[in-house]
């Protein structure tokens, strides 16, 4: 279990930030990262046999989020079928780039958000993202392109810093 504690101290905050960007919910991000670590502790040999524990934890956490979203979607269909959903933040709410980016990420399709977050927040390559999501590299490239276009449309008015 010593190796799990070391990985926890080295990676926990980074994983929470990445999952927060993915879920846009800090509490959920913390919860799924903790659950991923709990699964590592529950493994008889901890991280033995895992080349990259952080990547393994990220994949486990992403899978937990996806499972929760599937279940939540089914529950919404059953319980909230006839109730309209409203945006909690109205048009008069304060605006800054971090808030606007979070809203924009939340507004684009999940498949685009996944690759955007993994590429820009987790700093993974296209091939690493493809392996983590179990999709072809071409699919990752397509989703990155479409995701950037979708974000740009939602973030009009912000200047793009050019090097």
Secondary structure, DSSP 8 states (H G I E B T S, - for coil): -HHHHHHHHHHHHHHHHHHHHHHS-HHHHHHHHHHHHHHHHHSTTTTTT-S-HHHHHHHHHHHHHHHHHHHHHHHHHHHSTTS----SS-TTS---HHHHHHHHHHHS-HHHHHHHIIIIIS---HHHHHHHHTS-HHHHHHHHHHHHHHHHHHTTT------
